[in-house]
């Protein structure tokens, strides 16, 4: 029978520095060695996750939509002023 405590103890640790300055003691994943709290989210397949994407407010499409809305508002203001 395999002694699971020895196998668990032999697994590589994350090692990232915590706020208190000591190394993290959680088990790191096989991809980058960090635990899921320190940038090693093992659940997401490669290529399916972009860490910088938050809400899409600065995407090309969102910027184009904002430009279009500003242009429409400018046209409406000019029309109301009578100079359009």
PyMOL Python script that loads the backbone (N, CA, C, O; Angstrom):
from pymol import cmd

cmd.read_pdbstr("""\
ATOM      1  N   UNK A   1       0.835  -1.183   0.000  1.00  0.00           N
ATOM      2  CA  UNK A   1       0.000   0.000   0.000  1.00  0.00           C
ATOM      3  C   UNK A   1       0.884   1.252   0.000  1.00  0.00           C
ATOM      4  O   UNK A   1       1.912   1.296   0.676  1.00  0.00           O
ATOM      5  N   UNK A   2       0.469   2.270  -0.769  1.00  0.00           N
ATOM      6  CA  UNK A   2       1.228   3.516  -0.902  1.00  0.00           C
ATOM      7  C   UNK A   2       0.945   4.410   0.295  1.00  0.00           C
ATOM      8  O   UNK A   2      -0.207   4.611   0.678  1.00  0.00           O
ATOM      9  N   UNK A   3       2.005   4.940   0.877  1.00  0.00           N
ATOM     10  CA  UNK A   3       1.846   5.881   1.983  1.00  0.00           C
ATOM     11  C   UNK A   3       1.559   7.261   1.395  1.00  0.00           C
ATOM     12  O   UNK A   3       2.455   7.917   0.865  1.00  0.00           O
ATOM     13  N   UNK A   4       0.296   7.697   1.495  1.00  0.00           N
ATOM     14  CA  UNK A   4      -0.123   8.945   0.864  1.00  0.00           C
ATOM     15  C   UNK A   4       0.500  10.176   1.508  1.00  0.00           C
ATOM     16  O   UNK A   4       0.687  11.188   0.832  1.00  0.00           O
ATOM     17  N   UNK A   5       0.817  10.118   2.760  1.00  0.00           N
ATOM     18  CA  UNK A   5       1.408  11.292   3.410  1.00  0.00           C
ATOM     19  C   UNK A   5       2.796  11.586   2.850  1.00  0.00           C
ATOM     20  O   UNK A   5       3.179  12.749   2.723  1.00  0.00           O
ATOM     21  N   UNK A   6       3.546  10.546   2.516  1.00  0.00           N
ATOM     22  CA  UNK A   6       4.869  10.759   1.920  1.00  0.00           C
ATOM     23  C   UNK A   6       4.744  11.321   0.517  1.00  0.00           C
ATOM     24  O   UNK A   6       5.514  12.198   0.125  1.00  0.00           O
ATOM     25  N   UNK A   7       3.775  10.821  -0.244  1.00  0.00           N
ATOM     26  CA  UNK A   7       3.567  11.323  -1.596  1.00  0.00           C
ATOM     27  C   UNK A   7       3.128  12.790  -1.552  1.00  0.00           C
ATOM     28  O   UNK A   7       3.575  13.594  -2.369  1.00  0.00           O
ATOM     29  N   UNK A   8       2.268  13.135  -0.615  1.00  0.00           N
ATOM     30  CA  UNK A   8       1.814  14.507  -0.457  1.00  0.00           C
ATOM     31  C   UNK A   8       2.966  15.420  -0.062  1.00  0.00           C
ATOM     32  O   UNK A   8       3.087  16.526  -0.588  1.00  0.00           O
ATOM     33  N   UNK A   9       3.793  14.980   0.836  1.00  0.00           N
ATOM     34  CA  UNK A   9       4.923  15.784   1.303  1.00  0.00           C
ATOM     35  C   UNK A   9       5.971  15.983   0.210  1.00  0.00           C
ATOM     36  O   UNK A   9       6.710  16.967   0.228  1.00  0.00           O
ATOM     37  N   UNK A  10       6.035  15.045  -0.745  1.00  0.00           N
ATOM     38  CA  UNK A  10       7.031  15.141  -1.814  1.00  0.00           C
ATOM     39  C   UNK A  10       6.595  16.068  -2.950  1.00  0.00           C
ATOM     40  O   UNK A  10       7.415  16.414  -3.801  1.00  0.00           O
ATOM     41  N   UNK A  11       5.331  16.474  -2.982  1.00  0.00           N
ATOM     42  CA  UNK A  11       4.853  17.341  -4.060  1.00  0.00           C
ATOM     43  C   UNK A  11       5.487  18.713  -3.952  1.00  0.00           C
ATOM     44  O   UNK A  11       5.724  19.198  -2.845  1.00  0.00           O
ATOM     45  N   UNK A  12       5.770  19.357  -5.098  1.00  0.00           N
ATOM     46  CA  UNK A  12       6.408  20.678  -5.065  1.00  0.00           C
ATOM     47  C   UNK A  12       5.469  21.739  -4.504  1.00  0.00           C
ATOM     48  O   UNK A  12       4.264  21.708  -4.753  1.00  0.00           O
ATOM     49  N   UNK A  13       6.022  22.664  -3.755  1.00  0.00           N
ATOM     50  CA  UNK A  13       5.233  23.740  -3.146  1.00  0.00           C
ATOM     51  C   UNK A  13       5.284  24.978  -4.016  1.00  0.00           C
ATOM     52  O   UNK A  13       6.169  25.136  -4.857  1.00  0.00           O
ATOM     53  N   UNK A  14       4.328  25.841  -3.800  1.00  0.00           N
ATOM     54  CA  UNK A  14       4.192  27.060  -4.602  1.00  0.00           C
ATOM     55  C   UNK A  14       5.426  27.948  -4.444  1.00  0.00           C
ATOM     56  O   UNK A  14       6.076  28.285  -5.434  1.00  0.00           O
ATOM     57  N   UNK A  15       5.747  28.320  -3.233  1.00  0.00           N
ATOM     58  CA  UNK A  15       6.941  29.109  -2.984  1.00  0.00           C
ATOM     59  C   UNK A  15       6.792  30.601  -3.163  1.00  0.00           C
ATOM     60  O   UNK A  15       7.729  31.343  -2.866  1.00  0.00           O
ATOM     61  N   UNK A  16       5.634  31.078  -3.643  1.00  0.00           N
ATOM     62  CA  UNK A  16       5.435  32.523  -3.789  1.00  0.00           C
ATOM     63  C   UNK A  16       5.462  33.169  -2.410  1.00  0.00           C
ATOM     64  O   UNK A  16       5.047  32.558  -1.425  1.00  0.00           O
ATOM     65  N   UNK A  17       5.941  34.379  -2.343  1.00  0.00           N
ATOM     66  CA  UNK A  17       6.007  35.073  -1.058  1.00  0.00           C
ATOM     67  C   UNK A  17       4.626  35.596  -0.679  1.00  0.00           C
ATOM     68  O   UNK A  17       3.952  36.237  -1.485  1.00  0.00           O
ATOM     69  N   UNK A  18       4.219  35.318   0.543  1.00  0.00           N
ATOM     70  CA  UNK A  18       2.944  35.818   1.034  1.00  0.00           C
ATOM     71  C   UNK A  18       3.136  37.229   1.586  1.00  0.00           C
ATOM     72  O   UNK A  18       4.253  37.744   1.599  1.00  0.00           O
ATOM     73  N   UNK A  19       2.050  37.853   2.041  1.00  0.00           N
ATOM     74  CA  UNK A  19       2.155  39.208   2.584  1.00  0.00           C
ATOM     75  C   UNK A  19       3.061  39.271   3.807  1.00  0.00           C
ATOM     76  O   UNK A  19       3.716  40.281   4.061  1.00  0.00           O
ATOM     77  N   UNK A  20       3.085  38.185   4.550  1.00  0.00           N
ATOM     78  CA  UNK A  20       3.944  38.175   5.741  1.00  0.00           C
ATOM     79  C   UNK A  20       5.402  37.903   5.395  1.00  0.00           C
ATOM     80  O   UNK A  20       6.267  37.995   6.265  1.00  0.00           O
ATOM     81  N   UNK A  21       5.690  37.570   4.138  1.00  0.00           N
ATOM     82  CA  UNK A  21       7.068  37.378   3.710  1.00  0.00           C
ATOM     83  C   UNK A  21       7.553  35.947   3.718  1.00  0.00           C
ATOM     84  O   UNK A  21       8.677  35.675   3.296  1.00  0.00           O
ATOM     85  N   UNK A  22       6.732  35.027   4.189  1.00  0.00           N
ATOM     86  CA  UNK A  22       7.130  33.616   4.196  1.00  0.00           C
ATOM     87  C   UNK A  22       6.672  32.958   2.892  1.00  0.00           C
ATOM     88  O   UNK A  22       5.712  33.429   2.284  1.00  0.00           O
ATOM     89  N   UNK A  23       7.318  31.903   2.453  1.00  0.00           N
ATOM     90  CA  UNK A  23       6.892  31.231   1.223  1.00  0.00           C
ATOM     91  C   UNK A  23       5.546  30.538   1.402  1.00  0.00           C
ATOM     92  O   UNK A  23       5.241  30.025   2.479  1.00  0.00           O
ATOM     93  N   UNK A  24       4.744  30.528   0.340  1.00  0.00           N
ATOM     94  CA  UNK A  24       3.447  29.854   0.351  1.00  0.00           C
ATOM     95  C   UNK A  24       3.675  28.348   0.486  1.00  0.00           C
ATOM     96  O   UNK A  24       4.594  27.800  -0.122  1.00  0.00           O
ATOM     97  N   UNK A  25       2.854  27.693   1.267  1.00  0.00           N
ATOM     98  CA  UNK A  25       3.028  26.263   1.519  1.00  0.00           C
ATOM     99  C   UNK A  25       2.050  25.401   0.740  1.00  0.00           C
ATOM    100  O   UNK A  25       2.041  24.180   0.900  1.00  0.00           O
ATOM    101  N   UNK A  26       1.219  26.020  -0.107  1.00  0.00           N
ATOM    102  CA  UNK A  26       0.263  25.246  -0.896  1.00  0.00           C
ATOM    103  C   UNK A  26       0.989  24.492  -2.008  1.00  0.00           C
ATOM    104  O   UNK A  26       2.114  24.836  -2.369  1.00  0.00           O
ATOM    105  N   UNK A  27       0.343  23.471  -2.540  1.00  0.00           N
ATOM    106  CA  UNK A  27       0.941  22.678  -3.607  1.00  0.00           C
ATOM    107  C   UNK A  27       0.822  23.446  -4.923  1.00  0.00           C
ATOM    108  O   UNK A  27      -0.252  23.935  -5.274  1.00  0.00           O
ATOM    109  N   UNK A  28       1.943  23.546  -5.646  1.00  0.00           N
ATOM    110  CA  UNK A  28       1.947  24.218  -6.935  1.00  0.00           C
ATOM    111  C   UNK A  28       1.466  23.287  -8.033  1.00  0.00           C
ATOM    112  O   UNK A  28       1.530  22.067  -7.886  1.00  0.00           O
ATOM    113  N   UNK A  29       0.980  23.857  -9.141  1.00  0.00           N
ATOM    114  CA  UNK A  29       0.529  22.992 -10.233  1.00  0.00           C
ATOM    115  C   UNK A  29       1.694  22.635 -11.146  1.00  0.00           C
ATOM    116  O   UNK A  29       2.783  23.196 -11.027  1.00  0.00           O
ATOM    117  N   UNK A  30       1.460  21.709 -12.048  1.00  0.00           N
ATOM    118  CA  UNK A  30       2.553  21.201 -12.876  1.00  0.00           C
ATOM    119  C   UNK A  30       2.934  22.161 -13.995  1.00  0.00           C
ATOM    120  O   UNK A  30       4.033  22.064 -14.541  1.00  0.00           O
ATOM    121  N   UNK A  31       2.033  23.095 -14.350  1.00  0.00           N
ATOM    122  CA  UNK A  31       2.291  23.977 -15.481  1.00  0.00           C
ATOM    123  C   UNK A  31       3.327  25.043 -15.158  1.00  0.00           C
ATOM    124  O   UNK A  31       4.286  25.222 -15.909  1.00  0.00           O
ATOM    125  N   UNK A  32       3.143  25.755 -14.043  1.00  0.00           N
ATOM    126  CA  UNK A  32       4.092  26.827 -13.729  1.00  0.00           C
ATOM    127  C   UNK A  32       4.598  26.785 -12.292  1.00  0.00           C
ATOM    128  O   UNK A  32       5.368  27.657 -11.888  1.00  0.00           O
ATOM    129  N   UNK A  33       4.186  25.798 -11.521  1.00  0.00           N
ATOM    130  CA  UNK A  33       4.693  25.631 -10.182  1.00  0.00           C
ATOM    131  C   UNK A  33       4.000  26.454  -9.118  1.00  0.00           C
ATOM    132  O   UNK A  33       4.300  26.295  -7.934  1.00  0.00           O
ATOM    133  N   UNK A  34       3.076  27.336  -9.500  1.00  0.00           N
ATOM    134  CA  UNK A  34       2.388  28.182  -8.523  1.00  0.00           C
ATOM    135  C   UNK A  34       1.040  27.580  -8.168  1.00  0.00           C
ATOM    136  O   UNK A  34       0.447  26.843  -8.956  1.00  0.00           O
ATOM    137  N   UNK A  35       0.561  27.904  -6.968  1.00  0.00           N
ATOM    138  CA  UNK A  35      -0.760  27.434  -6.558  1.00  0.00           C
ATOM    139  C   UNK A  35      -1.832  28.298  -7.218  1.00  0.00           C
ATOM    140  O   UNK A  35      -1.515  29.294  -7.868  1.00  0.00           O
ATOM    141  N   UNK A  36      -3.091  27.922  -7.055  1.00  0.00           N
ATOM    142  CA  UNK A  36      -4.155  28.676  -7.726  1.00  0.00           C
ATOM    143  C   UNK A  36      -4.333  30.073  -7.148  1.00  0.00           C
ATOM    144  O   UNK A  36      -4.923  30.933  -7.801  1.00  0.00           O
ATOM    145  N   UNK A  37      -3.846  30.314  -5.962  1.00  0.00           N
ATOM    146  CA  UNK A  37      -3.935  31.643  -5.375  1.00  0.00           C
ATOM    147  C   UNK A  37      -2.856  32.589  -5.898  1.00  0.00           C
ATOM    148  O   UNK A  37      -3.017  33.808  -5.842  1.00  0.00           O
ATOM    149  N   UNK A  38      -1.757  32.029  -6.407  1.00  0.00           N
ATOM    150  CA  UNK A  38      -0.630  32.850  -6.844  1.00  0.00           C
ATOM    151  C   UNK A  38      -0.346  32.722  -8.332  1.00  0.00           C
ATOM    152  O   UNK A  38       0.808  32.826  -8.750  1.00  0.00           O
ATOM    153  N   UNK A  39      -1.374  32.500  -9.137  1.00  0.00           N
ATOM    154  CA  UNK A  39      -1.217  32.537 -10.581  1.00  0.00           C
ATOM    155  C   UNK A  39      -1.078  31.207 -11.269  1.00  0.00           C
ATOM    156  O   UNK A  39      -0.615  31.161 -12.409  1.00  0.00           O
ATOM    157  N   UNK A  40      -1.453  30.136 -10.636  1.00  0.00           N
ATOM    158  CA  UNK A  40      -1.352  28.829 -11.269  1.00  0.00           C
ATOM    159  C   UNK A  40      -2.692  28.141 -11.343  1.00  0.00           C
ATOM    160  O   UNK A  40      -2.825  26.996 -10.911  1.00  0.00           O
ATOM    161  N   UNK A  41      -3.697  28.823 -11.890  1.00  0.00           N
ATOM    162  CA  UNK A  41      -5.028  28.242 -11.968  1.00  0.00           C
ATOM    163  C   UNK A  41      -4.993  27.031 -12.879  1.00  0.00           C
ATOM    164  O   UNK A  41      -4.826  27.164 -14.091  1.00  0.00           O
ATOM    165  N   UNK A  42      -5.148  25.862 -12.304  1.00  0.00           N
ATOM    166  CA  UNK A  42      -5.035  24.623 -13.061  1.00  0.00           C
ATOM    167  C   UNK A  42      -6.314  24.273 -13.796  1.00  0.00           C
ATOM    168  O   UNK A  42      -6.282  23.457 -14.717  1.00  0.00           O
ATOM    169  N   UNK A  43      -7.448  24.868 -13.416  1.00  0.00           N
ATOM    170  CA  UNK A  43      -8.731  24.502 -14.004  1.00  0.00           C
ATOM    171  C   UNK A  43      -8.935  25.008 -15.416  1.00  0.00           C
ATOM    172  O   UNK A  43      -9.728  24.429 -16.158  1.00  0.00           O
ATOM    173  N   UNK A  44      -8.255  26.057 -15.813  1.00  0.00           N
ATOM    174  CA  UNK A  44      -8.454  26.640 -17.142  1.00  0.00           C
ATOM    175  C   UNK A  44      -7.507  25.980 -18.136  1.00  0.00           C
ATOM    176  O   UNK A  44      -6.299  25.943 -17.905  1.00  0.00           O
ATOM    177  N   UNK A  45      -8.041  25.458 -19.241  1.00  0.00           N
ATOM    178  CA  UNK A  45      -7.155  24.883 -20.265  1.00  0.00           C
ATOM    179  C   UNK A  45      -6.292  25.964 -20.908  1.00  0.00           C
ATOM    180  O   UNK A  45      -6.667  27.136 -20.927  1.00  0.00           O
ATOM    181  N   UNK A  46      -5.159  25.574 -21.422  1.00  0.00           N
ATOM    182  CA  UNK A  46      -4.254  26.529 -22.055  1.00  0.00           C
ATOM    183  C   UNK A  46      -4.926  27.184 -23.252  1.00  0.00           C
ATOM    184  O   UNK A  46      -5.583  26.511 -24.046  1.00  0.00           O
ATOM    185  N   UNK A  47      -4.764  28.490 -23.381  1.00  0.00           N
ATOM    186  CA  UNK A  47      -5.335  29.207 -24.497  1.00  0.00           C
ATOM    187  C   UNK A  47      -6.788  29.618 -24.296  1.00  0.00           C
ATOM    188  O   UNK A  47      -7.345  30.307 -25.151  1.00  0.00           O
ATOM    189  N   UNK A  48      -7.412  29.224 -23.213  1.00  0.00           N
ATOM    190  CA  UNK A  48      -8.818  29.532 -22.986  1.00  0.00           C
ATOM    191  C   UNK A  48      -9.003  30.658 -21.976  1.00  0.00           C
ATOM    192  O   UNK A  48     -10.137  31.029 -21.672  1.00  0.00           O
ATOM    193  N   UNK A  49      -7.917  31.204 -21.453  1.00  0.00           N
ATOM    194  CA  UNK A  49      -8.037  32.197 -20.404  1.00  0.00           C
ATOM    195  C   UNK A  49      -7.071  33.333 -20.675  1.00  0.00           C
ATOM    196  O   UNK A  49      -5.898  33.103 -20.972  1.00  0.00           O
ATOM    197  N   UNK A  50      -7.557  34.546 -20.575  1.00  0.00           N
ATOM    198  CA  UNK A  50      -6.708  35.709 -20.731  1.00  0.00           C
ATOM    199  C   UNK A  50      -6.734  36.468 -19.411  1.00  0.00           C
ATOM    200  O   UNK A  50      -7.768  37.022 -19.038  1.00  0.00           O
ATOM    201  N   UNK A  51      -5.634  36.498 -18.713  1.00  0.00           N
ATOM    202  CA  UNK A  51      -5.593  37.115 -17.397  1.00  0.00           C
ATOM    203  C   UNK A  51      -5.826  38.610 -17.389  1.00  0.00           C
ATOM    204  O   UNK A  51      -6.182  39.160 -16.347  1.00  0.00           O
ATOM    205  N   UNK A  52      -5.640  39.294 -18.514  1.00  0.00           N
ATOM    206  CA  UNK A  52      -5.834  40.733 -18.559  1.00  0.00           C
ATOM    207  C   UNK A  52      -7.250  41.131 -18.942  1.00  0.00           C
ATOM    208  O   UNK A  52      -7.604  42.301 -18.800  1.00  0.00           O
ATOM    209  N   UNK A  53      -8.070  40.211 -19.420  1.00  0.00           N
ATOM    210  CA  UNK A  53      -9.432  40.529 -19.847  1.00  0.00           C
ATOM    211  C   UNK A  53     -10.318  40.629 -18.622  1.00  0.00           C
ATOM    212  O   UNK A  53     -10.417  39.671 -17.856  1.00  0.00           O
ATOM    213  N   UNK A  54     -10.954  41.752 -18.423  1.00  0.00           N
ATOM    214  CA  UNK A  54     -11.813  41.929 -17.262  1.00  0.00           C
ATOM    215  C   UNK A  54     -13.268  42.088 -17.659  1.00  0.00           C
ATOM    216  O   UNK A  54     -14.118  41.299 -17.246  1.00  0.00           O
ATOM    217  N   UNK A  55     -13.557  43.103 -18.457  1.00  0.00           N
ATOM    218  CA  UNK A  55     -14.956  43.390 -18.755  1.00  0.00           C
ATOM    219  C   UNK A  55     -15.158  43.790 -20.203  1.00  0.00           C
ATOM    220  O   UNK A  55     -16.307  43.894 -20.633  1.00  0.00           O
ATOM    221  N   UNK A  56     -14.130  44.017 -20.965  1.00  0.00           N
ATOM    222  CA  UNK A  56     -14.257  44.350 -22.377  1.00  0.00           C
ATOM    223  C   UNK A  56     -14.455  45.831 -22.639  1.00  0.00           C
ATOM    224  O   UNK A  56     -14.699  46.221 -23.781  1.00  0.00           O
ATOM    225  N   UNK A  57     -14.355  46.665 -21.617  1.00  0.00           N
ATOM    226  CA  UNK A  57     -14.576  48.088 -21.784  1.00  0.00           C
ATOM    227  C   UNK A  57     -13.520  48.776 -22.629  1.00  0.00           C
ATOM    228  O   UNK A  57     -13.766  49.865 -23.147  1.00  0.00           O
ATOM    229  N   UNK A  58     -12.366  48.178 -22.779  1.00  0.00           N
ATOM    230  CA  UNK A  58     -11.295  48.764 -23.588  1.00  0.00           C
ATOM    231  C   UNK A  58     -11.004  47.932 -24.832  1.00  0.00           C
ATOM    232  O   UNK A  58      -9.920  48.035 -25.405  1.00  0.00           O
ATOM    233  N   UNK A  59     -11.956  47.115 -25.252  1.00  0.00           N
ATOM    234  CA  UNK A  59     -11.764  46.342 -26.475  1.00  0.00           C
ATOM    235  C   UNK A  59     -11.951  47.253 -27.686  1.00  0.00           C
ATOM    236  O   UNK A  59     -12.492  48.351 -27.558  1.00  0.00           O
ATOM    237  N   UNK A  60     -11.510  46.807 -28.850  1.00  0.00           N
ATOM    238  CA  UNK A  60     -11.647  47.606 -30.071  1.00  0.00           C
ATOM    239  C   UNK A  60     -13.113  47.899 -30.364  1.00  0.00           C
ATOM    240  O   UNK A  60     -13.463  49.007 -30.772  1.00  0.00           O
ATOM    241  N   UNK A  61     -13.957  46.914 -30.155  1.00  0.00           N
ATOM    242  CA  UNK A  61     -15.381  47.087 -30.420  1.00  0.00           C
ATOM    243  C   UNK A  61     -16.002  48.125 -29.482  1.00  0.00           C
ATOM    244  O   UNK A  61     -16.794  48.960 -29.920  1.00  0.00           O
ATOM    245  N   UNK A  62     -15.651  48.076 -28.211  1.00  0.00           N
ATOM    246  CA  UNK A  62     -16.201  49.042 -27.254  1.00  0.00           C
ATOM    247  C   UNK A  62     -15.717  50.454 -27.572  1.00  0.00           C
ATOM    248  O   UNK A  62     -16.493  51.405 -27.481  1.00  0.00           O
ATOM    249  N   UNK A  63     -14.460  50.603 -27.941  1.00  0.00           N
ATOM    250  CA  UNK A  63     -13.936  51.928 -28.297  1.00  0.00           C
ATOM    251  C   UNK A  63     -14.636  52.473 -29.536  1.00  0.00           C
ATOM    252  O   UNK A  63     -14.968  53.657 -29.593  1.00  0.00           O
ATOM    253  N   UNK A  64     -14.862  51.608 -30.534  1.00  0.00           N
ATOM    254  CA  UNK A  64     -15.554  52.027 -31.755  1.00  0.00           C
ATOM    255  C   UNK A  64     -16.993  52.455 -31.436  1.00  0.00           C
ATOM    256  O   UNK A  64     -17.488  53.438 -31.987  1.00  0.00           O
ATOM    257  N   UNK A  65     -17.647  51.724 -30.557  1.00  0.00           N
ATOM    258  CA  UNK A  65     -19.009  52.096 -30.158  1.00  0.00           C
ATOM    259  C   UNK A  65     -19.031  53.453 -29.461  1.00  0.00           C
ATOM    260  O   UNK A  65     -19.926  54.263 -29.707  1.00  0.00           O
ATOM    261  N   UNK A  66     -18.062  53.702 -28.603  1.00  0.00           N
ATOM    262  CA  UNK A  66     -18.004  54.996 -27.915  1.00  0.00           C
ATOM    263  C   UNK A  66     -17.753  56.138 -28.892  1.00  0.00           C
ATOM    264  O   UNK A  66     -18.339  57.212 -28.759  1.00  0.00           O
ATOM    265  N   UNK A  67     -16.873  55.906 -29.884  1.00  0.00           N
ATOM    266  CA  UNK A  67     -16.626  56.929 -30.907  1.00  0.00           C
ATOM    267  C   UNK A  67     -17.902  57.238 -31.691  1.00  0.00           C
ATOM    268  O   UNK A  67     -18.202  58.399 -31.970  1.00  0.00           O
ATOM    269  N   UNK A  68     -18.641  56.198 -32.039  1.00  0.00           N
ATOM    270  CA  UNK A  68     -19.888  56.379 -32.780  1.00  0.00           C
ATOM    271  C   UNK A  68     -20.913  57.159 -31.952  1.00  0.00           C
ATOM    272  O   UNK A  68     -21.580  58.052 -32.475  1.00  0.00           O
ATOM    273  N   UNK A  69     -21.040  56.836 -30.693  1.00  0.00           N
ATOM    274  CA  UNK A  69     -21.989  57.537 -29.819  1.00  0.00           C
ATOM    275  C   UNK A  69     -21.601  58.999 -29.669  1.00  0.00           C
ATOM    276  O   UNK A  69     -22.463  59.877 -29.706  1.00  0.00           O
ATOM    277  N   UNK A  70     -20.298  59.270 -29.498  1.00  0.00           N
ATOM    278  CA  UNK A  70     -19.853  60.667 -29.390  1.00  0.00           C
ATOM    279  C   UNK A  70     -20.168  61.452 -30.659  1.00  0.00           C
ATOM    280  O   UNK A  70     -20.590  62.607 -30.590  1.00  0.00           O
ATOM    281  N   UNK A  71     -19.964  60.822 -31.820  1.00  0.00           N
ATOM    282  CA  UNK A  71     -20.258  61.486 -33.095  1.00  0.00           C
ATOM    283  C   UNK A  71     -21.755  61.766 -33.220  1.00  0.00           C
ATOM    284  O   UNK A  71     -22.144  62.840 -33.678  1.00  0.00           O
ATOM    285  N   UNK A  72     -22.590  60.818 -32.822  1.00  0.00           N
ATOM    286  CA  UNK A  72     -24.040  61.019 -32.878  1.00  0.00           C
ATOM    287  C   UNK A  72     -24.486  62.132 -31.927  1.00  0.00           C
ATOM    288  O   UNK A  72     -25.347  62.942 -32.270  1.00  0.00           O
ATOM    289  N   UNK A  73     -23.901  62.165 -30.741  1.00  0.00           N
ATOM    290  CA  UNK A  73     -24.235  63.231 -29.783  1.00  0.00           C
ATOM    291  C   UNK A  73     -23.800  64.601 -30.312  1.00  0.00           C
ATOM    292  O   UNK A  73     -24.507  65.593 -30.136  1.00  0.00           O
ATOM    293  N   UNK A  74     -22.621  64.647 -30.967  1.00  0.00           N
ATOM    294  CA  UNK A  74     -22.152  65.892 -31.561  1.00  0.00           C
ATOM    295  C   UNK A  74     -23.117  66.373 -32.645  1.00  0.00           C
ATOM    296  O   UNK A  74     -23.454  67.555 -32.709  1.00  0.00           O
ATOM    297  N   UNK A  75     -23.557  65.444 -33.495  1.00  0.00           N
ATOM    298  CA  UNK A  75     -24.504  65.791 -34.557  1.00  0.00           C
ATOM    299  C   UNK A  75     -25.828  66.285 -33.980  1.00  0.00           C
ATOM    300  O   UNK A  75     -26.413  67.244 -34.484  1.00  0.00           O
ATOM    301  N   UNK A  76     -26.293  65.628 -32.925  1.00  0.00           N
ATOM    302  CA  UNK A  76     -27.555  66.037 -32.298  1.00  0.00           C
ATOM    303  C   UNK A  76     -27.426  67.435 -31.691  1.00  0.00           C
ATOM    304  O   UNK A  76     -28.342  68.249 -31.811  1.00  0.00           O
ATOM    305  N   UNK A  77     -26.305  67.715 -31.047  1.00  0.00           N
ATOM    306  CA  UNK A  77     -26.087  69.027 -30.448  1.00  0.00           C
ATOM    307  C   UNK A  77     -26.030  70.104 -31.529  1.00  0.00           C
ATOM    308  O   UNK A  77     -26.604  71.179 -31.359  1.00  0.00           O
ATOM    309  N   UNK A  78     -25.349  69.827 -32.629  1.00  0.00           N
ATOM    310  CA  UNK A  78     -25.269  70.779 -33.733  1.00  0.00           C
ATOM    311  C   UNK A  78     -26.646  71.008 -34.347  1.00  0.00           C
ATOM    312  O   UNK A  78     -26.979  72.132 -34.724  1.00  0.00           O
ATOM    313  N   UNK A  79     -27.430  69.969 -34.447  1.00  0.00           N
ATOM    314  CA  UNK A  79     -28.766  70.082 -35.000  1.00  0.00           C
ATOM    315  C   UNK A  79     -29.654  70.951 -34.119  1.00  0.00           C
ATOM    316  O   UNK A  79     -30.426  71.768 -34.620  1.00  0.00           O
ATOM    317  N   UNK A  80     -29.543  70.772 -32.801  1.00  0.00           N
ATOM    318  CA  UNK A  80     -30.326  71.571 -31.866  1.00  0.00           C
ATOM    319  C   UNK A  80     -29.904  73.044 -31.870  1.00  0.00           C
ATOM    320  O   UNK A  80     -30.726  73.941 -31.682  1.00  0.00           O
ATOM    321  N   UNK A  81     -28.615  73.270 -32.085  1.00  0.00           N
ATOM    322  CA  UNK A  81     -28.101  74.643 -32.141  1.00  0.00           C
ATOM    323  C   UNK A  81     -28.473  75.326 -33.448  1.00  0.00           C
ATOM    324  O   UNK A  81     -28.467  76.554 -33.532  1.00  0.00           O
ATOM    325  N   UNK A  82     -28.793  74.542 -34.460  1.00  0.00           N
ATOM    326  CA  UNK A  82     -29.158  75.105 -35.742  1.00  0.00           C
ATOM    327  C   UNK A  82     -27.999  75.235 -36.704  1.00  0.00           C
ATOM    328  O   UNK A  82     -28.141  75.838 -37.767  1.00  0.00           O
ATOM    329  N   UNK A  83     -26.853  74.676 -36.346  1.00  0.00           N
ATOM    330  CA  UNK A  83     -25.690  74.806 -37.230  1.00  0.00           C
ATOM    331  C   UNK A  83     -25.423  73.482 -37.954  1.00  0.00           C
ATOM    332  O   UNK A  83     -24.341  73.292 -38.511  1.00  0.00           O
ATOM    333  N   UNK A  84     -26.361  72.601 -37.951  1.00  0.00           N
ATOM    334  CA  UNK A  84     -26.111  71.297 -38.515  1.00  0.00           C
ATOM    335  C   UNK A  84     -26.739  71.108 -39.822  1.00  0.00           C
ATOM    336  O   UNK A  84     -26.609  70.040 -40.421  1.00  0.00           O
TER     337      UNK A  84
END
""", "prot")
cmd.dss("prot")
cmd.show_as("cartoon", "prot")
cmd.util.cbc("prot")
cmd.orient("prot")
